[in-house]
Amino acid sequence: MTKTELNIRLELHGRELQRLQSIKINCQSCDHYARSMCLKFQAPPPPEVVAQGCDEWTYDFIPF
């Protein structure tokens, strides 16, 4: 690997890391959450879970 290749890889991985770190882990960003309801458990999650998500939290990277 050359110095240029290393710098390119560091830049790409740095951007990916920033993108991953920008994801907020909470119910609002979870694939299972819709209209204040958890579709996985078919119930509204408690406020403390809404704020931090649960172990079943999933995210698909699609922004819409």
C-alpha positions in Angstrom: 0.0 0.0 0.0 1.3 3.4 -0.9 1.1 6.6 1.2 -1.6 7.9 -1.2 -3.6 4.7 -1.0 -3.4 4.7 2.8 -4.6 8.3 2.9 -7.5 7.5 0.6 -8.6 4.6 2.8 -8.3 6.6 5.9 -10.5 9.3 4.4 -13.1 6.8 3.2 -13.2 5.0 6.6 -13.3 8.3 8.4 -16.4 9.4 6.5 -18.0 6.1 7.1 -17.2 6.3 10.8 -18.8 9.8 11.0 -21.9 8.6 9.2 -22.2 5.7 11.7 -21.6 7.9 14.7 -24.3 10.3 13.5 -27.0 7.7 13.8 -29.1 8.3 16.9 -30.0 5.0 18.7 -33.5 5.5 19.9 -37.0 4.4 18.9 -37.5 7.2 16.4 -34.7 5.8 14.3 -35.7 2.1 14.7 -37.2 0.2 11.8 -39.8 -1.2 14.1 -41.2 2.1 15.3 -44.2 3.8 13.6 -46.7 6.3 14.9 -45.5 6.0 18.6 -45.9 2.2 18.4 -43.3 -0.6 18.4 -44.4 -2.9 15.6 -42.2 -5.7 16.9 -43.9 -5.8 20.3 -47.2 -4.4 19.2 -47.2 -1.9 22.1 -46.1 1.7 22.7 -42.7 1.7 24.3 -42.1 3.3 27.7 -40.6 6.8 27.5 -37.2 5.7 28.8 -37.0 3.1 26.0 -38.1 5.6 23.4 -35.1 7.8 24.4 -32.4 5.1 24.1 -33.9 2.2 22.1 -33.9 -1.4 23.1 -31.9 -4.5 22.3 -34.2 -5.2 19.3 -33.3 -1.8 17.7 -32.6 -2.1 13.9 -31.7 0.5 11.3 -31.6 0.1 7.5 -29.6 3.2 6.4 -32.4 4.3 4.0 -33.1 8.0 4.7 -36.8 8.0 3.8 
